[in-house]
Amino acid sequence: MEHGAEWTLARRADYIANRYHKPSDEFDPTWDLTGALDDLELLFRVGYRIAAGVEWPNWREGNEFRAIRDADLGGG
């Protein structure tokens, strides 16, 4: 977010082209992993909210999988 999408995509392309699955593909302690931590916090909050809630997520009305989900919830 700090550098913008263009910078991020250029860095990603460079990594994939020059280091990904090559001998130089090793952990670099200078990497900024704050985005991964943000993702982890978000996913934890979503999981916690589902686990602690009384309602379970369901498919939207009209989705082909909703009938299957509703039948499973009804025991039928």
QUIFENTA-V780060 format. One record per pair of residues at least 24 apart in sequence whose C-alpha atoms are under 6 Angstrom apart, sorted by the first residue. I is the first residue (numbers start at 1). J is the second residue. D is the distance in whole Angstrom. If there is no record, write none. Layout:
i:I j:J d:D
i:I j:J d:D
This chain:
none
